[in-house]
Amino acid sequence: MRSERVVDAVQMAIWRRHPAPGAIVHADRGSQYTSWIFGHRLRQAGLLGSMGRVASSVDNTMMESFCRACSVSCSTAAVRLCHTEDSA
């Protein structure tokens, strides 16, 4: 994957989500994420880059577990909201 594509994806996420300054962007150590242009775009947007250690699956596992927990929480809240609206 090319760095430009990753930078475009970051830009789209910034436009759609409006992250607060200091939000953390966690990535692996792929060349597209360690490129100068990717880091520069994060700094321009006021975002902080985060990368796991080399050859450590624990960092990635913890981040994926956290994201999964957030996803489940959001899904559960959405189901509760739908049930509440249906019963009203």
Secondary structure, 3 states (H helix, E strand, C coil): CCHHHHHHHHHHHHHHHCCCCCCEEEECCCCCCCCHHHHHHHHHHCCEEEECCCCCHHHHHHHHHHHHHHHHHHHHHHHHHHHHHHHC
